[in-house]
């Protein structure tokens, strides 16, 4: 899975970038925007959830590092 990282950005994450939903305290990948909401998919895959745009921000450096590690571990398990 190719994911653009969102570190050092001052704007809201775009499609394919890591994002944190501050309302849920979860980090995932922005998959799209629909009906005024941002659709975010969990790092390891799974069902997307909707977030309000005002609650979406780039993850902290620590959250981003954790997400990178989760992606790498998932790829390793999948033989990629």
N, CA, C and O atoms as a GROMACS GRO file, in nm:
protein
  320
    1UNK      N    1   0.086  -0.117   0.000
    1UNK     CA    2   0.000   0.000   0.000
    1UNK      C    3   0.090   0.123   0.000
    1UNK      O    4   0.176   0.139   0.087
    2UNK      N    5   0.069   0.208  -0.098
    2UNK     CA    6   0.145   0.332  -0.106
    2UNK      C    7   0.066   0.440  -0.035
    2UNK      O    8  -0.050   0.465  -0.068
    3UNK      N    9   0.128   0.505   0.061
    3UNK     CA   10   0.061   0.609   0.136
    3UNK      C   11   0.151   0.731   0.140
    3UNK      O   12   0.268   0.723   0.178
    4UNK      N   13   0.096   0.844   0.101
    4UNK     CA   14   0.169   0.970   0.114
    4UNK      C   15   0.160   1.014   0.259
    4UNK      O   16   0.052   1.011   0.318
    5UNK      N   17   0.270   1.053   0.315
    5UNK     CA   18   0.270   1.094   0.455
    5UNK      C   19   0.240   1.244   0.466
    5UNK      O   20   0.272   1.321   0.376
    6UNK      N   21   0.180   1.281   0.574
    6UNK     CA   22   0.130   1.416   0.589
    6UNK      C   23   0.213   1.503   0.681
    6UNK      O   24   0.170   1.612   0.718
    7UNK      N   25   0.332   1.459   0.720
    7UNK     CA   26   0.409   1.536   0.817
    7UNK      C   27   0.450   1.672   0.761
    7UNK      O   28   0.470   1.688   0.640
    8UNK      N   29   0.462   1.766   0.851
    8UNK     CA   30   0.505   1.902   0.820
    8UNK      C   31   0.410   1.978   0.728
    8UNK      O   32   0.453   2.073   0.661
    9UNK      N   33   0.286   1.940   0.723
    9UNK     CA   34   0.189   2.013   0.642
    9UNK      C   35   0.106   2.102   0.733
    9UNK      O   36   0.079   2.069   0.848
   10UNK      N   37   0.066   2.215   0.679
   10UNK     CA   38  -0.020   2.306   0.754
   10UNK      C   39  -0.165   2.296   0.709
   10UNK      O   40  -0.253   2.352   0.774
   11UNK      N   41  -0.190   2.227   0.599
   11UNK     CA   42  -0.326   2.214   0.546
   11UNK      C   43  -0.383   2.078   0.582
   11UNK      O   44  -0.313   1.992   0.635
   12UNK      N   45  -0.511   2.061   0.553
   12UNK     CA   46  -0.574   1.932   0.580
   12UNK      C   47  -0.520   1.828   0.484
   12UNK      O   48  -0.491   1.859   0.368
   13UNK      N   49  -0.506   1.705   0.532
   13UNK     CA   50  -0.455   1.598   0.445
   13UNK      C   51  -0.548   1.573   0.326
   13UNK      O   52  -0.670   1.585   0.337
   14UNK      N   53  -0.488   1.539   0.214
   14UNK     CA   54  -0.562   1.509   0.093
   14UNK      C   55  -0.576   1.359   0.073
   14UNK      O   56  -0.532   1.280   0.156
   15UNK      N   57  -0.636   1.321  -0.036
   15UNK     CA   58  -0.657   1.181  -0.069
   15UNK      C   59  -0.523   1.108  -0.076
   15UNK      O   60  -0.428   1.157  -0.138
   16UNK      N   61  -0.516   0.992  -0.011
   16UNK     CA   62  -0.394   0.912  -0.009
   16UNK      C   63  -0.299   0.947   0.102
   16UNK      O   64  -0.196   0.881   0.118
   17UNK      N   65  -0.330   1.049   0.180
   17UNK     CA   66  -0.242   1.091   0.289
   17UNK      C   67  -0.294   1.041   0.423
   17UNK      O   68  -0.413   1.014   0.440
   18UNK      N   69  -0.202   1.029   0.517
   18UNK     CA   70  -0.241   0.994   0.653
   18UNK      C   71  -0.314   1.112   0.716
   18UNK      O   72  -0.281   1.228   0.692
   19UNK      N   73  -0.413   1.079   0.796
   19UNK     CA   74  -0.491   1.183   0.864
   19UNK      C   75  -0.535   1.132   1.000
   19UNK      O   76  -0.552   1.012   1.022
   20UNK      N   77  -0.553   1.225   1.091
   20UNK     CA   78  -0.607   1.192   1.223
   20UNK      C   79  -0.746   1.251   1.235
   20UNK      O   80  -0.767   1.369   1.209
   21UNK      N   81  -0.840   1.168   1.276
   21UNK     CA   82  -0.976   1.213   1.307
   21UNK      C   83  -0.974   1.246   1.456
   21UNK      O   84  -0.976   1.156   1.540
   22UNK      N   85  -0.970   1.375   1.488
   22UNK     CA   86  -0.957   1.416   1.628
   22UNK      C   87  -1.079   1.380   1.710
   22UNK      O   88  -1.068   1.364   1.832
   23UNK      N   89  -1.196   1.367   1.647
   23UNK     CA   90  -1.317   1.332   1.721
   23UNK      C   91  -1.311   1.187   1.770
   23UNK      O   92  -1.363   1.155   1.877
   24UNK      N   93  -1.248   1.100   1.691
   24UNK     CA   94  -1.239   0.959   1.727
   24UNK      C   95  -1.102   0.920   1.780
   24UNK      O   96  -1.085   0.812   1.837
   25UNK      N   97  -1.003   1.008   1.762
   25UNK     CA   98  -0.868   0.978   1.806
   25UNK      C   99  -0.804   0.867   1.726
   25UNK      O  100  -0.719   0.793   1.777
   26UNK      N  101  -0.844   0.854   1.598
   26UNK     CA  102  -0.792   0.747   1.513
   26UNK      C  103  -0.715   0.806   1.396
   26UNK      O  104  -0.744   0.915   1.348
   27UNK      N  105  -0.614   0.730   1.350
   27UNK     CA  106  -0.535   0.768   1.234
   27UNK      C  107  -0.565   0.669   1.122
   27UNK      O  108  -0.574   0.549   1.144
   28UNK      N  109  -0.579   0.723   1.001
   28UNK     CA  110  -0.604   0.638   0.885
   28UNK      C  111  -0.562   0.710   0.759
   28UNK      O  112  -0.495   0.813   0.764
   29UNK      N  113  -0.604   0.656   0.645
   29UNK     CA  114  -0.570   0.710   0.514
   29UNK      C  115  -0.694   0.774   0.454
   29UNK      O  116  -0.800   0.711   0.450
   30UNK      N  117  -0.681   0.897   0.408
   30UNK     CA  118  -0.794   0.965   0.344
   30UNK      C  119  -0.822   0.896   0.210
   30UNK      O  120  -0.734   0.887   0.125
   31UNK      N  121  -0.945   0.849   0.194
   31UNK     CA  122  -0.984   0.779   0.073
   31UNK      C  123  -1.067   0.866  -0.021
   31UNK      O  124  -1.074   0.840  -0.141
   32UNK      N  125  -1.129   0.968   0.033
   32UNK     CA  126  -1.211   1.055  -0.051
   32UNK      C  127  -1.292   1.151   0.034
   32UNK      O  128  -1.283   1.154   0.156
   33UNK      N  129  -1.370   1.229  -0.037
   33UNK     CA  130  -1.460   1.325   0.028
   33UNK      C  131  -1.595   1.310  -0.037
   33UNK      O  132  -1.606   1.309  -0.160
   34UNK      N  133  -1.699   1.298   0.044
   34UNK     CA  134  -1.833   1.276  -0.007
   34UNK      C  135  -1.935   1.340   0.086
   34UNK      O  136  -1.932   1.319   0.207
   35UNK      N  137  -2.023   1.419   0.029
   35UNK     CA  138  -2.130   1.479   0.108
   35UNK      C  139  -2.082   1.567   0.222
   35UNK      O  140  -2.145   1.571   0.328
   36UNK      N  141  -1.972   1.637   0.202
   36UNK     CA  142  -1.922   1.726   0.306
   36UNK      C  143  -1.847   1.654   0.417
   36UNK      O  144  -1.814   1.716   0.519
   37UNK      N  145  -1.819   1.527   0.399
   37UNK     CA  146  -1.744   1.450   0.499
   37UNK      C  147  -1.620   1.390   0.434
   37UNK      O  148  -1.614   1.373   0.313
   38UNK      N  149  -1.522   1.359   0.517
   38UNK     CA  150  -1.399   1.298   0.471
   38UNK      C  151  -1.408   1.149   0.504
   38UNK      O  152  -1.441   1.111   0.616
   39UNK      N  153  -1.378   1.065   0.406
   39UNK     CA  154  -1.379   0.921   0.427
   39UNK      C  155  -1.237   0.874   0.456
   39UNK      O  156  -1.145   0.899   0.378
   40UNK      N  157  -1.222   0.806   0.569
   40UNK     CA  158  -1.091   0.761   0.616
   40UNK      C  159  -1.094   0.610   0.635
   40UNK      O  160  -1.189   0.556   0.692
   41UNK      N  161  -0.990   0.542   0.586
   41UNK     CA  162  -0.980   0.397   0.601
   41UNK      C  163  -0.872   0.365   0.704
   41UNK      O  164  -0.768   0.431   0.707
   42UNK      N  165  -0.897   0.266   0.789
   42UNK     CA  166  -0.795   0.226   0.887
   42UNK      C  167  -0.664   0.187   0.817
   42UNK      O  168  -0.666   0.143   0.702
   43UNK      N  169  -0.553   0.202   0.885
   43UNK     CA  170  -0.420   0.173   0.831
   43UNK      C  171  -0.412   0.030   0.778
   43UNK      O  172  -0.359   0.009   0.668
   44UNK      N  173  -0.461  -0.066   0.851
   44UNK     CA  174  -0.452  -0.206   0.810
   44UNK      C  175  -0.560  -0.249   0.715
   44UNK      O  176  -0.574  -0.368   0.685
   45UNK      N  177  -0.639  -0.154   0.666
   45UNK     CA  178  -0.751  -0.187   0.579
   45UNK      C  179  -0.877  -0.202   0.662
   45UNK      O  180  -0.873  -0.197   0.785
   46UNK      N  181  -0.986  -0.222   0.595
   46UNK     CA  182  -1.113  -0.237   0.665
   46UNK      C  183  -1.212  -0.132   0.622
   46UNK      O  184  -1.191  -0.062   0.523
   47UNK      N  185  -1.319  -0.122   0.695
   47UNK     CA  186  -1.429  -0.034   0.661
   47UNK      C  187  -1.393   0.112   0.690
   47UNK      O  188  -1.343   0.146   0.797
   48UNK      N  189  -1.420   0.196   0.592
   48UNK     CA  190  -1.396   0.340   0.608
   48UNK      C  191  -1.496   0.399   0.707
   48UNK      O  192  -1.605   0.346   0.728
   49UNK      N  193  -1.455   0.511   0.765
   49UNK     CA  194  -1.548   0.586   0.848
   49UNK      C  195  -1.551   0.729   0.796
   49UNK      O  196  -1.459   0.775   0.729
   50UNK      N  197  -1.659   0.798   0.828
   50UNK     CA  198  -1.675   0.937   0.788
   50UNK      C  199  -1.633   1.029   0.902
   50UNK      O  200  -1.661   1.004   1.018
   51UNK      N  201  -1.564   1.136   0.864
   51UNK     CA  202  -1.520   1.236   0.962
   51UNK      C  203  -1.560   1.374   0.912
   51UNK      O  204  -1.564   1.399   0.791
   52UNK      N  205  -1.588   1.461   1.003
   52UNK     CA  206  -1.616   1.600   0.967
   52UNK      C  207  -1.483   1.666   0.931
   52UNK      O  208  -1.383   1.646   1.001
   53UNK      N  209  -1.480   1.745   0.823
   53UNK     CA  210  -1.354   1.807   0.780
   53UNK      C  211  -1.282   1.885   0.890
   53UNK      O  212  -1.159   1.885   0.895
   54UNK      N  213  -1.356   1.952   0.978
   54UNK     CA  214  -1.293   2.029   1.086
   54UNK      C  215  -1.222   1.940   1.188
   54UNK      O  216  -1.140   1.988   1.265
   55UNK      N  217  -1.254   1.810   1.188
   55UNK     CA  218  -1.193   1.716   1.282
   55UNK      C  219  -1.076   1.640   1.221
   55UNK      O  220  -1.018   1.553   1.286
   56UNK      N  221  -1.041   1.671   1.096
   56UNK     CA  222  -0.934   1.599   1.027
   56UNK      C  223  -0.810   1.687   1.021
   56UNK      O  224  -0.815   1.802   0.976
   57UNK      N  225  -0.699   1.630   1.066
   57UNK     CA  226  -0.572   1.704   1.066
   57UNK      C  227  -0.458   1.606   1.041
   57UNK      O  228  -0.476   1.485   1.055
   58UNK      N  229  -0.341   1.658   1.004
   58UNK     CA  230  -0.226   1.568   0.988
   58UNK      C  231  -0.192   1.504   1.122
   58UNK      O  232  -0.208   1.567   1.227
   59UNK      N  233  -0.145   1.381   1.121
   59UNK     CA  234  -0.106   1.316   1.247
   59UNK      C  235   0.022   1.379   1.301
   59UNK      O  236   0.100   1.440   1.227
   60UNK      N  237   0.043   1.363   1.431
   60UNK     CA  238   0.169   1.408   1.492
   60UNK      C  239   0.282   1.321   1.440
   60UNK      O  240   0.258   1.217   1.378
   61UNK      N  241   0.404   1.362   1.464
   61UNK     CA  242   0.520   1.284   1.420
   61UNK      C  243   0.517   1.143   1.480
   61UNK      O  244   0.548   1.046   1.411
   62UNK      N  245   0.479   1.132   1.604
   62UNK     CA  246   0.472   1.002   1.671
   62UNK      C  247   0.362   0.915   1.609
   62UNK      O  248   0.382   0.796   1.586
   63UNK      N  249   0.247   0.975   1.582
   63UNK     CA  250   0.137   0.900   1.520
   63UNK      C  251   0.175   0.855   1.378
   63UNK      O  252   0.140   0.745   1.336
   64UNK      N  253   0.245   0.943   1.307
   64UNK     CA  254   0.288   0.909   1.171
   64UNK      C  255   0.388   0.793   1.174
   64UNK      O  256   0.378   0.701   1.093
   65UNK      N  257   0.483   0.797   1.267
   65UNK     CA  258   0.580   0.689   1.279
   65UNK      C  259   0.511   0.557   1.310
   65UNK      O  260   0.544   0.454   1.252
   66UNK      N  261   0.416   0.560   1.400
   66UNK     CA  262   0.341   0.440   1.434
   66UNK      C  263   0.265   0.387   1.313
   66UNK      O  264   0.260   0.266   1.290
   67UNK      N  265   0.206   0.477   1.234
   67UNK     CA  266   0.134   0.436   1.114
   67UNK      C  267   0.228   0.375   1.011
   67UNK      O  268   0.196   0.274   0.949
   68UNK      N  269   0.346   0.437   0.992
   68UNK     CA  270   0.444   0.382   0.898
   68UNK      C  271   0.484   0.240   0.939
   68UNK      O  272   0.497   0.152   0.854
   69UNK      N  273   0.503   0.219   1.068
   69UNK     CA  274   0.540   0.088   1.119
   69UNK      C  275   0.427  -0.013   1.095
   69UNK      O  276   0.453  -0.127   1.057
   70UNK      N  277   0.304   0.028   1.118
   70UNK     CA  278   0.190  -0.060   1.094
   70UNK      C  279   0.180  -0.100   0.947
   70UNK      O  280   0.152  -0.215   0.915
   71UNK      N  281   0.205  -0.004   0.857
   71UNK     CA  282   0.201  -0.032   0.714
   71UNK      C  283   0.312  -0.130   0.678
   71UNK      O  284   0.290  -0.226   0.605
   72UNK      N  285   0.431  -0.104   0.728
   72UNK     CA  286   0.546  -0.191   0.698
   72UNK      C  287   0.522  -0.332   0.752
   72UNK      O  288   0.551  -0.430   0.683
   73UNK      N  289   0.471  -0.343   0.873
   73UNK     CA  290   0.443  -0.475   0.930
   73UNK      C  291   0.336  -0.548   0.849
   73UNK      O  292   0.347  -0.668   0.826
   74UNK      N  293   0.234  -0.475   0.806
   74UNK     CA  294   0.129  -0.536   0.724
   74UNK      C  295   0.184  -0.585   0.592
   74UNK      O  296   0.149  -0.694   0.547
   75UNK      N  297   0.269  -0.505   0.530
   75UNK     CA  298   0.330  -0.546   0.403
   75UNK      C  299   0.418  -0.668   0.422
   75UNK      O  300   0.421  -0.757   0.337
   76UNK      N  301   0.489  -0.673   0.534
   76UNK     CA  302   0.576  -0.788   0.563
   76UNK      C  303   0.495  -0.915   0.581
   76UNK      O  304   0.533  -1.021   0.531
   77UNK      N  305   0.383  -0.905   0.651
   77UNK     CA  306   0.297  -1.022   0.670
   77UNK      C  307   0.238  -1.069   0.538
   77UNK      O  308   0.216  -1.188   0.518
   78UNK      N  309   0.212  -0.973   0.448
   78UNK     CA  310   0.153  -1.007   0.318
   78UNK      C  311   0.258  -1.047   0.215
   78UNK      O  312   0.223  -1.079   0.101
   79UNK      N  313   0.385  -1.046   0.254
   79UNK     CA  314   0.492  -1.086   0.164
   79UNK      C  315   0.528  -0.982   0.061
   79UNK      O  316   0.582  -1.015  -0.044
   80UNK      N  317   0.499  -0.855   0.090
   80UNK     CA  318   0.531  -0.747  -0.004
   80UNK      C  319   0.661  -0.679   0.030
   80UNK      O  320   0.703  -0.587  -0.039
   0.00000   0.00000   0.00000
